[in-house]
Amino acid sequence: MDPDRGGKLAARWWKWALSAPEESSPVADRTGEFAGWQQPSDVWFLAGTYGGRVVRRCQIPAGKPIFFPVLNTTRPALGFSARPWRMDVSRAEADLNGNPLPVREFVSRRFMVGIFPQVAWGLWGALEPLTPGHYVLAINGTAGDFEVDTTYHLDVVAS
């Protein structure tokens, strides 16, 4: 995926994640219950977490590419600098059914969340559309004392 497309998807992911009410937030969700919350028509976003160990089970449609964070952050893009804060990452990994996936760094251009311009940085994973079946996606990352250990049990179904 080219950096411009990845940056655009990162900005879209943040808008999606930040638009959810707290009680149905896919990011705060510990089980996968809210994984389908207001998904766009052209891509399936998997939520990041607020850190720690999370195991989610969810059903997703076949035929959609999947985009997800390993580690990411956003900050206001005010003043003269639109450079995002980068996390000091010591580990960033993702694998599907035990097979390592590429993890890429993407930086967004400025985007709006409410009335505030933001810029996002992150290490992201992407998957081409999956065929129907069961998959296990493992996401692990460490940045300083912040750790992510997420397992997604994905049931991909024909749409």
Z-matrix of the N, CA and C atoms (Angstrom, degrees):
N
C 1 1.451
C 2 1.526 1 107.75
N 3 1.318 2 115.21 1 133.35
C 4 1.461 3 117.77 2 -178.81
C 5 1.532 4 109.92 3 -73.91
N 6 1.353 5 116.83 4 154.10
C 7 1.476 6 120.73 5 -175.33
C 8 1.520 7 114.05 6 -59.17
N 9 1.344 8 117.88 7 -36.07
C 10 1.460 9 119.32 8 -179.47
C 11 1.529 10 110.91 9 -66.00
N 12 1.336 11 116.62 10 -45.37
C 13 1.477 12 119.84 11 177.75
C 14 1.525 13 110.52 12 -63.22
N 15 1.337 14 117.29 13 -42.77
C 16 1.456 15 120.41 14 178.31
C 17 1.516 16 112.25 15 -62.00
N 18 1.341 17 117.07 16 -40.29
C 19 1.463 18 120.84 17 177.26
C 20 1.522 19 112.14 18 -64.53
N 21 1.333 20 116.39 19 -38.75
C 22 1.469 21 120.04 20 177.50
C 23 1.526 22 111.00 21 -66.27
N 24 1.341 23 116.67 22 -41.60
C 25 1.466 24 119.54 23 177.84
C 26 1.528 25 110.80 24 -65.22
N 27 1.338 26 116.97 25 -37.86
C 28 1.468 27 120.02 26 178.14
C 29 1.528 28 110.43 27 -61.30
N 30 1.321 29 117.16 28 -43.93
C 31 1.466 30 120.05 29 178.39
C 32 1.526 31 110.55 30 -63.94
N 33 1.334 32 117.24 31 -42.93
C 34 1.465 33 120.27 32 177.42
C 35 1.522 34 111.23 33 -62.26
N 36 1.346 35 116.86 34 -40.80
C 37 1.457 36 120.96 35 179.39
C 38 1.529 37 109.48 36 -59.76
N 39 1.343 38 117.61 37 -46.28
C 40 1.462 39 120.79 38 -179.17
C 41 1.523 40 111.66 39 -62.64
N 42 1.322 41 117.07 40 -42.90
C 43 1.475 42 119.30 41 177.66
C 44 1.523 43 110.13 42 -60.00
N 45 1.345 44 115.67 43 -43.82
C 46 1.467 45 120.24 44 178.23
C 47 1.530 46 110.39 45 -61.08
N 48 1.315 47 117.27 46 -51.01
C 49 1.469 48 121.55 47 -175.68
C 50 1.529 49 111.71 48 -63.34
N 51 1.330 50 116.75 49 -41.52
C 52 1.466 51 120.20 50 -176.80
C 53 1.526 52 113.09 51 -78.37
N 54 1.335 53 117.77 52 -14.03
C 55 1.461 54 119.51 53 -178.64
C 56 1.528 55 113.12 54 -84.11
N 57 1.309 56 116.99 55 -12.87
C 58 1.472 57 120.16 56 -177.86
C 59 1.522 58 111.06 57 -75.89
N 60 1.328 59 116.85 58 136.94
C 61 1.467 60 118.51 59 173.00
C 62 1.526 61 109.78 60 -65.99
N 63 1.302 62 115.68 61 150.54
C 64 1.474 63 120.50 62 -174.75
C 65 1.526 64 112.74 63 -54.23
N 66 1.336 65 117.51 64 -38.66
C 67 1.467 66 120.03 65 -176.36
C 68 1.532 67 113.34 66 -71.32
N 69 1.330 68 118.41 67 -14.95
C 70 1.467 69 120.25 68 176.67
C 71 1.534 70 111.41 69 -129.63
N 72 1.306 71 116.23 70 28.36
C 73 1.463 72 121.50 71 -178.25
C 74 1.527 73 111.42 72 -70.68
N 75 1.338 74 117.86 73 123.45
C 76 1.460 75 119.82 74 175.19
C 77 1.536 76 112.41 75 -62.96
N 78 1.328 77 117.52 76 -26.69
C 79 1.472 78 120.83 77 -179.71
C 80 1.532 79 110.62 78 -74.49
N 81 1.312 80 117.82 79 -42.08
C 82 1.470 81 121.67 80 179.32
C 83 1.528 82 112.39 81 -76.49
N 84 1.322 83 116.59 82 -19.53
C 85 1.461 84 123.49 83 -178.06
C 86 1.536 85 110.85 84 -59.78
N 87 1.311 86 118.39 85 130.26
C 88 1.465 87 122.01 86 -179.34
C 89 1.525 88 112.54 87 -100.89
N 90 1.350 89 117.66 88 -8.47
C 91 1.468 90 120.04 89 -172.88
C 92 1.525 91 114.75 90 -119.25
N 93 1.330 92 117.58 91 -20.65
C 94 1.456 93 121.67 92 -174.00
C 95 1.513 94 112.84 93 102.98
N 96 1.324 95 116.65 94 0.15
C 97 1.459 96 121.97 95 -178.08
C 98 1.531 97 112.38 96 -55.47
N 99 1.345 98 117.50 97 -34.37
C 100 1.461 99 120.80 98 -175.65
C 101 1.526 100 113.02 99 -107.91
N 102 1.320 101 117.08 100 19.27
C 103 1.474 102 121.01 101 -178.32
C 104 1.518 103 112.55 102 -60.56
N 105 1.312 104 118.57 103 -30.59
C 106 1.453 105 121.59 104 -177.65
C 107 1.514 106 114.96 105 -88.21
N 108 1.322 107 116.98 106 5.59
C 109 1.458 108 121.05 107 -174.65
C 110 1.536 109 111.14 108 -59.65
N 111 1.318 110 116.76 109 116.63
C 112 1.464 111 126.31 110 173.66
C 113 1.533 112 113.49 111 42.83
N 114 1.316 113 115.76 112 49.05
C 115 1.458 114 120.56 113 177.82
C 116 1.532 115 110.19 114 -67.61
N 117 1.347 116 117.02 115 141.20
C 118 1.464 117 119.27 116 175.85
C 119 1.530 118 110.91 117 -69.07
N 120 1.319 119 116.55 118 165.97
C 121 1.464 120 120.04 119 -175.39
C 122 1.528 121 113.55 120 -79.80
N 123 1.334 122 118.54 121 -20.33
C 124 1.465 123 120.96 122 -171.80
C 125 1.524 124 115.46 123 -106.83
N 126 1.322 125 117.77 124 -7.47
C 127 1.466 126 121.96 125 -178.33
C 128 1.522 127 107.59 126 -154.20
N 129 1.343 128 116.37 127 155.03
C 130 1.467 129 120.46 128 175.46
C 131 1.518 130 107.24 129 -111.61
N 132 1.336 131 116.05 130 120.64
C 133 1.452 132 121.22 131 177.88
C 134 1.528 133 109.39 132 -91.85
N 135 1.317 134 116.12 133 132.07
C 136 1.456 135 121.26 134 168.00
C 137 1.514 136 107.02 135 -100.76
N 138 1.310 137 116.34 136 138.50
C 139 1.455 138 121.21 137 -175.60
C 140 1.524 139 111.39 138 -78.51
N 141 1.317 140 114.75 139 149.36
C 142 1.452 141 121.00 140 167.26
C 143 1.521 142 107.89 141 -80.24
N 144 1.320 143 116.16 142 -165.46
C 145 1.459 144 120.73 143 179.57
C 146 1.524 145 109.39 144 -136.06
N 147 1.313 146 115.03 145 174.38
C 148 1.457 147 121.09 146 173.44
C 149 1.525 148 110.84 147 -91.61
N 150 1.316 149 116.28 148 17.46
C 151 1.457 150 122.44 149 177.68
C 152 1.516 151 111.99 150 104.07
N 153 1.332 152 114.42 151 167.68
C 154 1.452 153 120.88 152 179.16
C 155 1.517 154 112.59 153 83.14
N 156 1.318 155 115.41 154 -169.02
C 157 1.463 156 123.16 155 -177.76
C 158 1.525 157 109.71 156 -91.03
N 159 1.329 158 116.39 157 127.45
C 160 1.457 159 122.67 158 177.50
C 161 1.526 160 107.78 159 -137.72
N 162 1.344 161 115.90 160 135.96
C 163 1.458 162 121.41 161 174.14
C 164 1.525 163 106.78 162 -122.00
N 165 1.331 164 115.57 163 120.88
C 166 1.458 165 120.99 164 -178.63
C 167 1.519 166 109.82 165 -120.16
N 168 1.318 167 115.27 166 144.23
C 169 1.464 168 122.58 167 175.12
C 170 1.519 169 106.45 168 -123.01
N 171 1.339 170 115.44 169 128.21
C 172 1.454 171 117.16 170 -180.00
C 173 1.517 172 111.19 171 -153.12
N 174 1.311 173 113.22 172 159.74
C 175 1.450 174 121.88 173 178.44
C 176 1.519 175 107.08 174 -105.56
N 177 1.327 176 116.65 175 132.27
C 178 1.463 177 120.71 176 177.95
C 179 1.516 178 109.00 177 -131.07
N 180 1.332 179 117.05 178 153.30
C 181 1.455 180 119.45 179 -178.49
C 182 1.526 181 112.23 180 -78.26
N 183 1.317 182 116.03 181 142.71
C 184 1.461 183 120.61 182 171.70
C 185 1.525 184 107.77 183 -66.96
N 186 1.310 185 116.15 184 155.90
C 187 1.455 186 120.28 185 173.82
C 188 1.510 187 115.64 186 90.71
N 189 1.351 188 118.70 187 1.00
C 190 1.461 189 120.52 188 178.17
C 191 1.523 190 109.80 189 -115.55
N 192 1.330 191 117.72 190 135.18
C 193 1.462 192 118.76 191 172.04
C 194 1.530 193 109.18 192 -65.79
N 195 1.318 194 115.72 193 155.30
C 196 1.468 195 122.30 194 -176.24
C 197 1.524 196 108.32 195 -119.58
N 198 1.331 197 116.51 196 137.77
C 199 1.466 198 122.23 197 -179.16
C 200 1.524 199 107.67 198 -133.72
N 201 1.337 200 116.68 199 133.78
C 202 1.460 201 120.12 200 -175.25
C 203 1.531 202 111.20 201 -152.47
N 204 1.340 203 116.86 202 150.91
C 205 1.459 204 120.40 203 175.90
C 206 1.528 205 111.30 204 -86.47
N 207 1.322 206 115.24 205 147.00
C 208 1.458 207 121.18 206 165.65
C 209 1.524 208 106.51 207 -96.16
N 210 1.322 209 116.61 208 -55.82
C 211 1.467 210 123.73 209 171.45
C 212 1.520 211 106.75 210 -138.66
N 213 1.315 212 117.77 211 136.74
C 214 1.464 213 119.11 212 179.52
C 215 1.519 214 110.84 213 -156.23
N 216 1.321 215 114.98 214 164.32
C 217 1.456 216 121.36 215 178.17
C 218 1.521 217 108.86 216 -155.99
N 219 1.299 218 115.67 217 162.60
C 220 1.457 219 122.07 218 175.41
C 221 1.520 220 107.62 219 -139.19
N 222 1.332 221 115.06 220 158.32
C 223 1.464 222 119.04 221 175.90
C 224 1.516 223 108.76 222 -151.77
N 225 1.320 224 116.23 223 159.39
C 226 1.461 225 118.79 224 177.58
C 227 1.531 226 110.34 225 -60.68
N 228 1.311 227 116.13 226 140.43
C 229 1.466 228 122.17 227 177.78
C 230 1.521 229 107.49 228 -105.32
N 231 1.305 230 115.45 229 71.17
C 232 1.461 231 121.34 230 -178.21
C 233 1.519 232 109.44 231 -108.12
N 234 1.318 233 116.31 232 157.35
C 235 1.454 234 119.88 233 178.48
C 236 1.518 235 111.34 234 77.04
N 237 1.313 236 115.93 235 -148.23
C 238 1.460 237 120.80 236 -173.94
C 239 1.519 238 113.83 237 -91.50
N 240 1.315 239 117.60 238 -14.34
C 241 1.457 240 119.81 239 -175.89
C 242 1.518 241 110.94 240 -106.53
N 243 1.315 242 114.29 241 128.44
C 244 1.471 243 119.40 242 173.53
C 245 1.516 244 109.15 243 -110.03
N 246 1.321 245 117.16 244 18.45
C 247 1.457 246 121.02 245 -179.60
C 248 1.524 247 109.70 246 -78.75
N 249 1.303 248 116.73 247 127.46
C 250 1.465 249 119.28 248 -179.88
C 251 1.526 250 111.46 249 -77.48
N 252 1.310 251 114.54 250 156.96
C 253 1.443 252 120.58 251 172.27
C 254 1.515 253 107.29 252 -75.44
N 255 1.325 254 117.06 253 131.90
C 256 1.468 255 121.12 254 178.52
C 257 1.519 256 108.75 255 -102.77
N 258 1.303 257 115.03 256 140.10
C 259 1.457 258 120.79 257 177.71
C 260 1.532 259 108.76 258 -77.75
N 261 1.320 260 116.49 259 147.03
C 262 1.463 261 122.34 260 175.60
C 263 1.531 262 107.21 261 -85.08
N 264 1.313 263 115.74 262 91.91
C 265 1.463 264 122.81 263 -170.04
C 266 1.521 265 110.95 264 -91.22
N 267 1.332 266 116.15 265 130.29
C 268 1.467 267 120.40 266 173.94
C 269 1.532 268 111.50 267 -106.94
N 270 1.335 269 117.29 268 -16.90
C 271 1.461 270 120.77 269 177.83
C 272 1.518 271 108.91 270 -154.92
N 273 1.346 272 115.72 271 136.11
C 274 1.464 273 121.59 272 175.78
C 275 1.520 274 106.90 273 -152.39
N 276 1.336 275 115.79 274 108.79
C 277 1.462 276 120.88 275 -174.37
C 278 1.522 277 110.21 276 -139.52
N 279 1.322 278 113.67 277 150.01
C 280 1.462 279 120.52 278 171.84
C 281 1.518 280 106.92 279 -146.30
N 282 1.330 281 115.62 280 143.57
C 283 1.465 282 118.89 281 173.80
C 284 1.519 283 109.37 282 -144.52
N 285 1.326 284 114.09 283 151.31
C 286 1.458 285 121.87 284 178.68
C 287 1.512 286 107.37 285 -116.52
N 288 1.334 287 115.82 286 118.25
C 289 1.468 288 122.06 287 -176.92
C 290 1.527 289 111.31 288 51.54
N 291 1.337 290 116.43 289 38.94
C 292 1.461 291 121.94 290 177.18
C 293 1.518 292 115.17 291 84.67
N 294 1.331 293 117.97 292 -3.34
C 295 1.466 294 121.49 293 179.43
C 296 1.521 295 109.67 294 -98.02
N 297 1.339 296 117.92 295 122.30
C 298 1.470 297 120.86 296 -178.25
C 299 1.529 298 112.30 297 -58.33
N 300 1.320 299 114.65 298 141.97
C 301 1.464 300 122.43 299 177.12
C 302 1.530 301 109.08 300 -111.93
N 303 1.319 302 116.88 301 149.95
C 304 1.465 303 118.05 302 174.10
C 305 1.521 304 110.40 303 -67.97
N 306 1.307 305 115.83 304 141.17
C 307 1.458 306 123.37 305 174.95
C 308 1.525 307 105.81 306 -117.96
N 309 1.328 308 115.87 307 124.78
C 310 1.464 309 120.85 308 -174.07
C 311 1.521 310 111.05 309 -119.60
N 312 1.315 311 115.39 310 145.93
C 313 1.460 312 121.35 311 174.77
C 314 1.525 313 109.26 312 -85.98
N 315 1.335 314 115.15 313 130.14
C 316 1.460 315 120.44 314 175.73
C 317 1.521 316 108.62 315 -131.90
N 318 1.317 317 115.76 316 140.81
C 319 1.457 318 123.65 317 175.32
C 320 1.517 319 106.96 318 -121.65
N 321 1.316 320 116.20 319 131.38
C 322 1.469 321 119.20 320 -179.77
C 323 1.520 322 110.44 321 -86.56
N 324 1.301 323 114.28 322 163.25
C 325 1.462 324 120.57 323 164.14
C 326 1.519 325 106.46 324 -80.17
N 327 1.298 326 116.51 325 175.74
C 328 1.473 327 119.78 326 177.41
C 329 1.527 328 110.05 327 -60.53
N 330 1.322 329 115.34 328 140.63
C 331 1.459 330 121.31 329 174.83
C 332 1.508 331 107.43 330 -143.64
N 333 1.321 332 116.02 331 159.31
C 334 1.455 333 120.76 332 -175.13
C 335 1.532 334 111.07 333 -98.35
N 336 1.310 335 114.64 334 135.74
C 337 1.461 336 122.60 335 168.68
C 338 1.523 337 104.53 336 -125.69
N 339 1.332 338 115.47 337 106.03
C 340 1.457 339 119.02 338 -171.47
C 341 1.515 340 108.49 339 67.13
N 342 1.334 341 116.94 340 -124.92
C 343 1.469 342 120.50 341 179.76
C 344 1.526 343 112.16 342 -102.67
N 345 1.336 344 117.30 343 6.08
C 346 1.454 345 120.62 344 -174.52
C 347 1.526 346 111.90 345 -109.42
N 348 1.338 347 117.28 346 127.82
C 349 1.461 348 119.10 347 173.41
C 350 1.529 349 109.96 348 -72.61
N 351 1.314 350 115.18 349 140.24
C 352 1.464 351 122.18 350 -179.60
C 353 1.525 352 108.91 351 -127.57
N 354 1.311 353 115.68 352 163.37
C 355 1.453 354 122.50 353 169.51
C 356 1.524 355 105.83 354 -137.64
N 357 1.330 356 115.85 355 142.25
C 358 1.466 357 120.45 356 -174.69
C 359 1.522 358 110.07 357 -119.50
N 360 1.301 359 114.17 358 146.97
C 361 1.453 360 123.06 359 171.64
C 362 1.520 361 107.24 360 -128.91
N 363 1.326 362 116.59 361 147.78
C 364 1.454 363 117.84 362 175.68
C 365 1.510 364 113.37 363 -175.07
N 366 1.312 365 113.27 364 164.53
C 367 1.456 366 123.11 365 170.06
C 368 1.518 367 105.07 366 -107.08
N 369 1.328 368 115.68 367 120.16
C 370 1.450 369 121.94 368 -167.39
C 371 1.514 370 111.35 369 -124.74
N 372 1.324 371 114.66 370 155.30
C 373 1.454 372 122.18 371 172.12
C 374 1.512 373 109.33 372 -119.76
N 375 1.317 374 115.25 373 153.43
C 376 1.463 375 120.67 374 178.76
C 377 1.519 376 108.44 375 -143.01
N 378 1.302 377 115.35 376 146.04
C 379 1.464 378 121.89 377 177.64
C 380 1.512 379 109.30 378 -128.61
N 381 1.310 380 115.44 379 139.16
C 382 1.457 381 120.46 380 169.74
C 383 1.530 382 106.94 381 -66.27
N 384 1.324 383 117.64 382 160.77
C 385 1.470 384 118.84 383 179.85
C 386 1.529 385 111.74 384 -52.29
N 387 1.316 386 115.53 385 136.15
C 388 1.457 387 122.07 386 -179.89
C 389 1.527 388 110.39 387 -94.07
N 390 1.319 389 115.91 388 148.76
C 391 1.459 390 120.78 389 174.31
C 392 1.529 391 108.38 390 -79.17
N 393 1.325 392 117.44 391 159.22
C 394 1.465 393 118.96 392 179.91
C 395 1.530 394 111.67 393 -55.02
N 396 1.328 395 115.14 394 141.23
C 397 1.459 396 122.21 395 179.75
C 398 1.511 397 110.31 396 151.41
N 399 1.328 398 115.06 397 -174.03
C 400 1.468 399 121.64 398 -179.92
C 401 1.520 400 108.67 399 -106.84
N 402 1.331 401 115.60 400 135.20
C 403 1.460 402 122.55 401 -179.02
C 404 1.521 403 108.75 402 -134.51
N 405 1.335 404 115.30 403 151.09
C 406 1.458 405 120.91 404 174.13
C 407 1.523 406 107.37 405 -119.29
N 408 1.322 407 115.43 406 118.49
C 409 1.452 408 123.15 407 178.05
C 410 1.518 409 108.24 408 -106.92
N 411 1.328 410 116.84 409 119.52
C 412 1.461 411 121.96 410 178.04
C 413 1.524 412 108.65 411 -108.53
N 414 1.328 413 115.95 412 131.25
C 415 1.466 414 122.90 413 -178.81
C 416 1.523 415 107.09 414 -126.40
N 417 1.331 416 116.47 415 124.28
C 418 1.465 417 121.45 416 -178.90
C 419 1.515 418 109.73 417 -136.72
N 420 1.323 419 115.48 418 134.45
C 421 1.450 420 119.69 419 178.33
C 422 1.514 421 111.32 420 -154.73
N 423 1.326 422 114.52 421 151.76
C 424 1.463 423 121.28 422 176.63
C 425 1.523 424 108.59 423 -138.88
N 426 1.321 425 115.29 424 130.24
C 427 1.459 426 122.69 425 174.56
C 428 1.519 427 106.79 426 -138.68
N 429 1.335 428 116.96 427 105.95
C 430 1.455 429 120.03 428 -174.11
C 431 1.510 430 109.66 429 61.98
N 432 1.345 431 117.38 430 -126.58
C 433 1.467 432 120.01 431 178.94
C 434 1.531 433 111.97 432 -96.99
N 435 1.332 434 117.33 433 9.01
C 436 1.463 435 121.85 434 176.69
C 437 1.522 436 108.80 435 -93.20
N 438 1.343 437 115.92 436 125.96
C 439 1.462 438 120.76 437 -179.43
C 440 1.522 439 110.67 438 -128.04
N 441 1.318 440 114.23 439 142.61
C 442 1.460 441 122.51 440 175.60
C 443 1.518 442 107.61 441 -120.98
N 444 1.324 443 116.53 442 129.99
C 445 1.465 444 123.12 443 176.78
C 446 1.528 445 106.03 444 -142.19
N 447 1.332 446 115.09 445 89.66
C 448 1.457 447 121.19 446 -173.29
C 449 1.519 448 109.99 447 -117.62
N 450 1.313 449 115.68 448 134.33
C 451 1.459 450 121.25 449 172.76
C 452 1.518 451 108.11 450 -120.68
N 453 1.317 452 115.10 451 125.67
C 454 1.456 453 122.13 452 173.99
C 455 1.521 454 108.40 453 -106.06
N 456 1.318 455 117.34 454 126.53
C 457 1.460 456 123.51 455 167.98
C 458 1.525 457 105.26 456 -98.55
N 459 1.309 458 115.75 457 106.16
C 460 1.456 459 121.70 458 -173.86
C 461 1.520 460 110.40 459 -102.16
N 462 1.308 461 117.71 460 121.58
C 463 1.444 462 122.73 461 171.25
C 464 1.520 463 106.55 462 -101.93
N 465 1.322 464 115.76 463 107.34
C 466 1.459 465 121.38 464 -178.63
C 467 1.528 466 107.46 465 -91.94
N 468 1.323 467 114.99 466 124.59
C 469 1.473 468 120.62 467 -175.40
C 470 1.519 469 110.10 468 -121.26
N 471 1.317 470 115.73 469 147.49
C 472 1.464 471 121.03 470 176.70
C 473 1.515 472 108.44 471 -63.54
N 474 1.309 473 115.70 472 136.89
C 475 1.476 474 118.53 473 -178.87
C 476 1.505 475 111.83 474 -98.82
